Amino acid sequence: MENKPRRKTLTTLAGAPIADNQNSLTAGPRGPLLMQDVQLLQQMQRFNRERIPERVVHAKGSGAYGTFTVTNDVTRYTRAAFLSEVGKETEVFVRFSTVAGERGAADAERDVRGFAVKFYTEEGNWDLVGNNTPVFFVRDPHKFQMFIHTQKRHPRTNLRDMNMQWDFWSLCPESLHQVTILFSDRGIPRTLRHMNGYGSHTYSLINDRGERVWCKFHFKTQEGHAFYTDAEAAEVIGQDRESHQRDLFYAIEEGNYPRWTFCIQVMTDEQARDFRWNPFDLTKVWPHAEFPLIEVGVLELNRNPENYFAEVEQAAFEPSSLVPGIGPSPDKMLQARLMSYADTHLYRIGPNYHQLPVNQPRACEAHTYIHRDGPMFMPRDSGHPNYFPNSYDDAPKEAPEYREPDWDLGSVTVARHDSRVGHDDYTQAGNLYRLFDEAQQQRLAENIARSLGQAREDIQRRQLAHFHRADPDYGRRVAVALGLPPETAEAAANEHAVSS
């Protein structure tokens, strides 16, 4: 006799069986509803609370699980256990996202992409929260919130406003490197599989001898780079606003697993002290010729989430999730993000967001005195005291062997130092422009003009001055694309001081 699967009984949230799930309880066929209809009340109450606040940035995202496999010995640089031997595998969860748009925004918009990786290591979760670009628009966190405001909707019109965007950029020349990348051919990735990822910030690596070096992290796509022009992206958006989500999901479902080669750049403390610009400046890259990429391993995505909300929307990444052997640096933006990301999760998801399955450590257990009570608290080990220090032998103890070496930053002054002084914001952007062939330069200029052309004329001139300082041809080409005389950029550069 064939065994039929047992029929599941529909129940209330408390598990009580439901006999009729289509009709409300009323006093007669036309009568009023009754308060005793618990099924209806539960449905309405729960429906009213289905949403959590969306992320202020990186709201539109896609995610997948996978594995990270070590392919090269880097133990001379770091004591991190998950990097301790060639061939070692670690489970990961990756979330990709656009930055500026809301959850309903189209995937194929011109925007920076978030590239966040959660490594479930045996020493705790390591979150590498980066982008698909190696630099960012600002180097001082005091400007970050203001920058994000320019990417959102105008408070009066509720429309995206190019005046806000270009006004800010034209007043912040440190943004020029990132602006050049954003409006280049790589500004609209064709898929999430066809782009690089970067930790962007400078981090530190510490080996088992307590020696520290500075490093940058890179994910180099093995799929190759592929991008849309503005016209191609507009056509895609008209047909499918979820083009990236769809491509990633079905690529994995069909076994076409995307892969990235994970690399590091390494700089010694001595090199950092003598380097010709601040190596902790988020608007700068480290030249590969001087600090070549060192292969570490391969990241592969091979499993889709079972529930988007539970695993992608509630995934919480924070740069403060570090593991022994990997640490922060004096990068000002990174220092601010060490607090701000965790803080936004506390607001958006709740004080016990670490206990959600996607955010929990998987290769080890968390033992902490921090978590107590709060919404959705699920104690895993409540037998020990929830304070420290204590005298209980079976309670979690400190591990002095994981102490990191002290930072020797020399003679420094703690103050609000002006982040605009002593920086060259033009050379690298100009170098990047000169790497493009003429067709790429022309598309860059036209992409910029379509956006910058919507801003006021005084903002256009101020921005043209920056393009001119990066490369005179860069300025002339954008001016012409804006319909202005080619000498406008040079004239604007003479009008506006470098510090403006």
C-alpha positions as CSV (number, residue, x, y, z in Angstrom):
1,M,0.0,0.0,0.0
2,E,1.4,3.4,-1.0
3,N,2.3,5.7,1.9
4,K,0.6,9.0,1.4
5,P,2.2,12.1,3.0
6,R,0.5,13.1,6.2
7,R,-1.8,16.1,5.7
8,K,-0.7,19.2,7.6
9,T,-3.5,20.8,9.7
10,L,-3.8,24.6,9.4
11,T,-3.5,26.2,12.8
12,T,-3.5,29.5,14.6
13,L,-0.2,31.1,15.7
14,A,-0.6,29.2,18.9
15,G,-1.1,25.9,17.1
16,A,-4.8,25.4,17.5
17,P,-6.5,23.8,14.5
18,I,-8.5,26.0,12.1
19,A,-11.8,24.6,10.7
20,D,-12.6,27.5,8.3
21,N,-10.1,30.0,7.0
22,Q,-12.2,31.8,4.4
23,N,-15.1,33.3,6.4
24,S,-15.2,35.8,9.3
25,L,-17.2,35.1,12.4
26,T,-20.4,37.3,12.3
27,A,-23.7,37.6,14.0
28,G,-25.8,36.3,11.1
29,P,-25.0,36.4,7.4
30,R,-25.2,40.2,7.2
31,G,-24.4,40.9,10.8
32,P,-21.4,42.7,12.4
33,L,-18.0,41.0,13.1
34,L,-17.3,39.6,16.5
35,M,-14.3,40.4,18.6
36,Q,-14.0,36.7,19.4
37,D,-12.8,35.9,15.9
38,V,-9.2,35.4,16.9
39,Q,-8.2,34.1,13.5
40,L,-9.3,37.3,11.8
41,L,-7.7,39.5,14.5
42,Q,-4.4,37.6,14.2
43,Q,-4.3,38.0,10.5
44,M,-5.0,41.8,10.7
45,Q,-2.6,42.4,13.5
46,R,0.2,40.4,12.0
47,F,-0.3,41.9,8.5
48,N,0.0,45.4,10.0
49,R,3.5,44.5,11.3
50,E,4.9,42.5,8.3
51,R,7.4,45.2,7.4
52,I,10.5,46.4,9.2
53,P,12.2,49.7,8.3
54,E,14.1,49.5,5.1
55,R,17.8,50.2,5.1
56,V,18.6,53.9,4.7
57,V,21.3,52.8,2.2
58,H,21.6,49.5,0.4
59,A,17.9,49.0,0.6
60,K,17.5,46.9,-2.6
61,G,19.5,43.7,-2.4
62,S,20.0,40.1,-3.4
63,G,21.8,37.4,-1.5
64,A,23.1,33.8,-1.7
65,Y,25.1,31.3,0.3
66,G,28.3,29.7,-0.7
67,T,31.8,28.6,0.3
68,F,35.2,30.3,0.6
69,T,38.2,28.0,-0.1
70,V,41.8,28.9,0.8
71,T,44.1,28.5,-2.2
72,N,47.3,30.1,-1.0
73,D,49.2,30.2,2.3
74,V,49.0,33.7,3.9
75,T,49.8,32.7,7.5
76,R,52.8,35.0,7.4
77,Y,50.4,37.9,7.5
78,T,47.4,36.7,9.6
79,R,46.6,34.3,12.4
80,A,42.9,34.1,11.3
81,A,41.9,30.4,11.8
82,F,39.8,30.2,8.6
83,L,42.9,31.2,6.6
84,S,45.2,28.8,8.4
85,E,45.7,26.2,5.7
86,V,45.3,25.7,1.9
87,G,42.1,23.8,1.1
88,K,40.2,24.9,4.1
89,E,36.5,25.8,3.5
90,T,34.3,28.3,5.2
91,E,30.6,28.9,4.7
92,V,29.6,32.4,3.6
93,F,26.6,34.5,3.0
94,V,26.8,37.4,0.5
95,R,24.4,40.3,0.0
96,F,24.7,42.5,-3.1
97,S,22.8,45.8,-3.3
98,T,22.4,49.2,-4.9
99,V,23.2,52.1,-2.6
100,A,20.9,55.0,-3.3
101,G,17.6,53.5,-4.3
102,E,14.7,52.3,-2.2
103,R,13.6,48.6,-2.1
104,G,11.4,49.2,-5.2
105,A,14.2,50.7,-7.2
106,A,15.4,49.0,-10.4
107,D,18.5,46.8,-10.3
108,A,20.0,48.2,-13.5
109,E,20.4,51.8,-12.4
110,R,23.7,53.7,-12.5
111,D,24.8,53.3,-8.9
112,V,27.5,51.9,-6.7
113,R,26.8,48.3,-5.7
114,G,27.2,47.0,-2.2
115,F,29.3,43.8,-1.8
116,A,28.9,42.4,1.7
117,V,30.3,39.0,2.7
118,K,29.7,37.2,6.0
119,F,32.3,34.5,6.7
120,Y,31.0,32.0,9.3
121,T,34.4,31.1,10.8
122,E,35.2,29.0,13.8
123,E,36.4,32.1,15.7
124,G,33.2,34.0,15.0
125,N,31.6,35.8,12.1
126,W,33.8,38.1,10.0
127,D,31.8,40.6,8.0
128,L,33.6,42.3,5.1
129,V,31.2,45.1,4.1
130,G,32.3,46.7,0.9
131,N,31.3,47.9,-2.5
132,N,32.1,47.1,-6.2
133,T,34.5,50.0,-6.2
134,P,37.8,50.3,-4.4
135,V,37.2,53.9,-3.3
136,F,34.4,56.1,-2.0
137,F,33.0,59.6,-2.4
138,V,34.2,61.0,1.0
139,R,37.1,60.4,3.4
140,D,35.6,62.0,6.5
141,P,32.6,60.4,8.1
142,H,31.2,63.8,9.0
143,K,30.3,64.1,5.3
144,F,28.8,60.6,4.9
145,Q,25.3,61.4,6.1
146,M,25.2,64.6,4.0
147,F,26.3,62.7,0.9
148,I,23.5,60.1,1.3
149,H,21.0,62.9,1.7
150,T,22.0,64.1,-1.8
151,Q,21.3,60.7,-3.3
152,K,17.8,60.5,-1.8
153,R,14.6,62.4,-2.8
154,H,14.2,66.2,-2.5
155,P,12.3,67.0,0.7
156,R,9.8,69.2,-1.2
157,T,9.4,67.5,-4.6
158,N,10.1,63.9,-3.5
159,L,12.1,63.5,-6.7
160,R,15.8,62.7,-7.3
161,D,17.5,66.0,-7.7
162,M,20.7,66.5,-9.7
163,N,21.3,69.9,-8.1
164,M,21.7,68.2,-4.7
165,Q,23.9,65.5,-6.1
166,W,26.3,67.6,-8.2
167,D,26.2,70.6,-5.8
168,F,27.7,68.3,-3.1
169,W,30.2,66.6,-5.5
170,S,31.4,69.9,-6.9
171,L,32.1,71.2,-3.3
172,C,33.9,67.9,-2.4
173,P,36.7,67.3,-4.9
174,E,37.7,64.2,-3.0
175,S,34.6,62.6,-4.7
176,L,36.1,62.9,-8.1
177,H,37.8,59.5,-8.2
178,Q,34.6,57.7,-7.3
179,V,32.5,59.9,-9.6
180,T,34.8,58.9,-12.5
181,I,34.3,55.2,-11.8
182,L,30.6,55.6,-11.3
183,F,30.1,57.3,-14.7
184,S,32.5,55.0,-16.5
185,D,31.6,51.9,-18.4
186,R,31.6,50.0,-15.1
187,G,28.9,52.2,-13.6
188,I,26.1,49.8,-14.5
189,P,27.1,46.2,-14.1
190,R,25.2,43.8,-16.4
191,T,24.8,41.3,-13.6
192,L,26.0,40.9,-10.1
193,R,28.3,38.0,-11.3
194,H,30.1,40.3,-13.7
195,M,31.7,42.8,-11.3
196,N,34.4,43.0,-8.7
197,G,34.0,43.5,-5.0
198,Y,36.3,45.4,-2.6
199,G,36.7,45.9,1.1
200,S,37.6,49.5,0.0
201,H,38.9,50.4,3.5
202,T,42.4,49.7,4.8
203,Y,42.3,47.0,7.4
204,S,45.1,45.3,9.5
205,L,46.3,41.8,9.5
206,I,48.0,40.3,12.5
207,N,50.0,37.1,12.5
208,D,50.7,34.6,15.3
209,R,53.8,36.6,16.3
210,G,51.8,39.7,16.9
211,E,53.2,41.5,13.8
212,R,50.8,43.8,12.1
213,V,50.6,44.8,8.4
214,W,48.0,47.0,6.7
215,C,45.9,45.4,3.9
216,K,43.2,45.9,1.3
217,F,40.8,43.2,0.2
218,H,39.7,42.5,-3.4
219,F,37.2,40.1,-4.9
220,K,38.1,39.7,-8.6
221,T,35.3,38.2,-10.7
222,Q,36.1,35.0,-12.6
223,E,33.0,35.6,-14.8
224,G,34.6,38.6,-16.6
225,H,33.3,42.2,-16.6
226,A,30.1,43.1,-18.4
227,F,28.2,46.4,-18.3
228,Y,25.3,48.3,-19.7
229,T,25.3,51.7,-21.4
230,D,22.6,54.1,-20.2
231,A,20.4,53.3,-23.2
232,E,20.7,49.5,-22.7
233,A,20.0,49.9,-19.0
234,A,16.9,51.9,-19.7
235,E,15.6,49.2,-22.0
236,V,16.3,46.5,-19.4
237,I,14.5,48.5,-16.7
238,G,11.5,48.9,-18.9
239,Q,11.2,45.1,-19.1
240,D,12.5,43.9,-15.7
241,R,13.2,45.9,-12.6
242,E,14.7,42.8,-10.9
243,S,17.2,41.9,-13.5
244,H,20.1,41.4,-11.1
245,Q,18.0,39.4,-8.6
246,R,16.6,37.2,-11.4
247,D,20.0,36.6,-13.0
248,L,21.7,35.6,-9.7
249,F,18.9,33.4,-8.5
250,Y,18.6,31.4,-11.7
251,A,22.3,31.2,-12.3
252,I,22.6,29.4,-9.0
253,E,19.5,27.3,-9.5
254,E,20.9,26.1,-12.8
255,G,24.4,25.3,-11.3
256,N,26.1,28.2,-13.0
257,Y,27.9,29.1,-9.7
258,P,29.5,32.6,-9.8
259,R,33.1,32.7,-8.4
260,W,35.5,35.4,-7.4
261,T,39.2,35.2,-6.6
262,F,39.9,36.7,-3.2
263,C,43.1,38.7,-3.0
264,I,44.9,41.1,-0.6
265,Q,47.3,44.0,-0.9
266,V,49.8,44.3,1.9
267,M,51.7,47.4,3.2
268,T,54.0,47.4,6.2
269,D,53.8,50.0,8.9
270,E,57.1,51.5,7.8
271,Q,55.8,51.8,4.2
272,A,52.7,53.4,5.5
273,R,54.6,56.0,7.5
274,D,56.7,57.0,4.5
275,F,54.0,56.7,1.8
276,R,53.4,59.8,-0.4
277,W,49.7,60.0,0.5
278,N,47.6,58.8,3.4
279,P,47.3,55.1,2.9
280,F,44.1,55.1,5.1
281,D,42.3,57.6,2.8
282,L,39.2,55.9,1.4
283,T,39.2,58.0,-1.7
284,K,42.6,56.5,-2.8
285,V,43.8,53.1,-4.1
286,W,47.1,51.5,-3.5
287,P,49.0,51.2,-6.8
288,H,49.2,47.5,-7.8
289,A,52.6,47.9,-9.2
290,E,53.9,48.8,-5.8
291,F,51.6,46.6,-3.7
292,P,50.7,43.6,-6.0
293,L,47.6,41.5,-5.4
294,I,48.3,38.3,-3.4
295,E,45.8,35.5,-4.0
296,V,44.1,34.1,-0.9
297,G,41.3,31.9,-2.0
298,V,38.1,31.5,-4.1
299,L,34.6,32.6,-3.2
300,E,31.8,30.5,-4.8
301,L,28.0,31.1,-4.4
302,N,26.1,27.9,-4.8
303,R,22.9,28.0,-2.7
304,N,19.9,30.3,-2.8
305,P,18.1,31.4,0.4
306,E,14.8,29.6,1.2
307,N,13.1,32.8,2.4
308,Y,14.1,36.3,1.1
309,F,12.8,38.3,4.0
310,A,14.3,36.0,6.7
311,E,17.7,35.6,5.1
312,V,18.3,38.6,2.9
313,E,16.2,41.4,4.3
314,Q,17.1,40.6,7.9
315,A,20.8,39.9,7.2
316,A,22.9,42.2,9.3
317,F,26.4,43.0,8.2
318,E,28.7,45.2,10.3
319,P,32.4,46.1,9.8
320,S,32.8,45.7,13.6
321,S,32.4,41.9,13.2
322,L,36.1,41.1,13.1
323,V,38.0,37.9,14.0
324,P,41.4,37.3,15.6
325,G,44.0,38.1,13.0
326,I,41.9,40.8,11.1
327,G,41.5,44.2,12.6
328,P,40.6,47.9,11.8
329,S,43.0,50.7,10.8
330,P,43.1,54.5,11.4
331,D,40.8,54.9,8.3
332,K,38.4,57.6,9.5
333,M,35.4,56.2,7.5
334,L,36.0,52.7,8.8
335,Q,36.2,53.9,12.4
336,A,32.8,55.5,12.1
337,R,31.3,52.5,10.4
338,L,32.4,50.3,13.2
339,M,29.6,51.9,15.2
340,S,27.1,53.0,12.7
341,Y,26.3,49.7,11.1
342,A,25.6,47.9,14.3
343,D,23.6,50.9,15.5
344,T,21.3,50.8,12.5
345,H,20.6,47.1,12.9
346,L,19.5,47.8,16.5
347,Y,16.9,50.2,15.2
348,R,15.9,48.4,12.1
349,I,15.7,44.8,13.3
350,G,15.9,45.0,17.1
351,P,18.4,44.4,19.9
352,N,18.7,40.7,19.3
353,Y,19.4,40.7,15.6
354,H,22.5,38.6,16.2
355,Q,20.2,35.7,17.2
356,L,18.5,35.5,13.8
357,P,19.7,32.3,12.0
358,V,21.3,34.2,9.1
359,N,23.3,36.3,11.5
360,Q,24.3,33.7,14.1
361,P,27.8,32.2,14.1
362,R,27.6,28.7,12.5
363,A,31.1,27.2,13.1
364,C,31.2,28.2,16.8
365,E,28.9,29.3,19.6
366,A,28.6,32.9,20.9
367,H,29.1,33.4,24.7
368,T,28.5,36.9,25.8
369,Y,27.4,39.0,28.7
370,I,25.9,41.7,26.5
371,H,22.7,40.1,25.4
372,R,19.9,40.1,28.0
373,D,16.2,40.4,27.4
374,G,14.7,42.7,24.8
375,P,12.3,41.8,22.0
376,M,12.7,38.3,20.5
377,F,15.4,37.3,23.1
378,M,16.2,33.6,22.8
379,P,18.7,32.6,25.5
380,R,21.0,29.7,24.5
381,D,23.1,29.5,27.7
382,S,21.2,31.1,30.6
383,G,22.9,29.0,33.3
384,H,25.8,31.4,33.9
385,P,25.6,34.9,35.3
386,N,24.9,37.7,32.9
387,Y,27.5,40.1,34.4
388,F,31.3,40.2,34.4
389,P,33.6,39.9,36.2
390,N,32.2,36.9,38.2
391,S,33.6,34.0,40.1
392,Y,31.8,31.1,38.5
393,D,34.2,28.6,37.0
394,D,31.8,27.5,34.2
395,A,31.0,31.0,33.0
396,P,32.7,32.4,29.9
397,K,36.2,33.7,30.5
398,E,38.5,36.1,28.8
399,A,41.1,34.8,26.3
400,P,44.3,36.9,26.8
401,E,46.1,34.9,24.0
402,Y,44.0,36.8,21.5
403,R,45.1,40.2,22.6
404,E,46.2,42.4,19.7
405,P,49.4,44.4,19.7
406,D,49.2,48.1,20.6
407,W,49.0,50.8,17.8
408,D,52.1,53.0,17.6
409,L,50.7,56.1,15.9
410,G,53.6,58.3,16.9
411,S,53.0,61.9,18.1
412,V,49.4,62.8,17.2
413,T,46.8,65.3,18.2
414,V,43.2,64.4,18.7
415,A,41.2,67.1,17.0
416,R,38.7,67.7,14.1
417,H,41.5,67.8,11.5
418,D,40.5,69.2,8.2
419,S,40.4,66.2,5.8
420,R,40.7,68.5,2.8
421,V,44.2,69.8,3.6
422,G,47.3,68.1,2.1
423,H,45.4,65.8,-0.3
424,D,45.7,65.4,-4.1
425,D,42.2,64.6,-5.3
426,Y,43.0,64.8,-9.0
427,T,46.0,62.7,-10.0
428,Q,44.4,59.3,-9.6
429,A,41.1,60.4,-11.2
430,G,43.1,61.7,-14.1
431,N,45.2,58.6,-14.3
432,L,42.0,56.5,-14.6
433,Y,40.7,58.8,-17.3
434,R,43.9,58.4,-19.3
435,L,43.6,54.6,-19.1
436,F,40.4,54.8,-21.0
437,D,40.5,54.7,-24.8
438,E,38.8,57.5,-26.7
439,A,35.5,55.7,-27.1
440,Q,35.4,55.1,-23.3
441,Q,36.3,58.7,-22.6
442,Q,33.5,59.9,-24.8
443,R,30.9,57.6,-23.2
444,L,32.1,58.8,-19.8
445,A,31.6,62.4,-20.8
446,E,28.2,61.8,-22.3
447,N,27.1,59.7,-19.2
448,I,28.2,62.6,-16.9
449,A,26.6,65.2,-19.1
450,R,23.2,63.5,-19.1
451,S,23.3,63.7,-15.3
452,L,25.3,66.9,-14.7
453,G,23.3,68.7,-17.4
454,Q,20.2,68.6,-15.1
455,A,22.0,70.7,-12.4
456,R,22.3,74.5,-12.2
457,E,24.9,76.2,-14.4
458,D,27.0,77.4,-11.5
459,I,27.2,73.8,-10.2
460,Q,28.2,72.6,-13.7
461,R,31.0,75.1,-13.9
462,R,32.3,74.2,-10.4
463,Q,32.4,70.5,-11.3
464,L,34.0,71.2,-14.7
465,A,36.9,72.8,-12.8
466,H,37.5,69.5,-11.1
467,F,37.4,67.5,-14.3
468,H,39.9,70.0,-15.9
469,R,42.3,69.6,-13.0
470,A,42.2,65.9,-13.4
471,D,42.9,66.1,-17.1
472,P,42.3,69.1,-19.4
473,D,40.8,66.8,-22.0
474,Y,38.5,65.4,-19.4
475,G,37.1,68.9,-18.7
476,R,36.9,69.9,-22.4
477,R,35.1,66.7,-23.3
478,V,32.5,67.0,-20.6
479,A,32.0,70.7,-21.4
480,V,31.3,69.9,-25.1
481,A,28.9,67.1,-24.1
482,L,27.1,69.7,-22.0
483,G,26.8,71.9,-25.0
484,L,29.2,74.4,-23.7
485,P,32.3,75.9,-25.3
486,P,35.4,73.6,-24.9
487,E,37.3,76.3,-23.0
488,T,34.6,76.5,-20.3
489,A,36.3,73.9,-18.1
490,E,39.7,75.8,-18.0
491,A,37.9,79.1,-17.4
492,A,36.0,77.5,-14.5
493,A,39.2,76.1,-13.0
494,N,40.6,79.6,-13.0
495,E,37.5,81.0,-11.3
496,H,37.2,78.4,-8.5
497,A,39.9,77.8,-6.0
498,V,41.1,74.2,-5.4
499,S,39.7,74.2,-1.9
500,S,36.2,75.3,-3.0
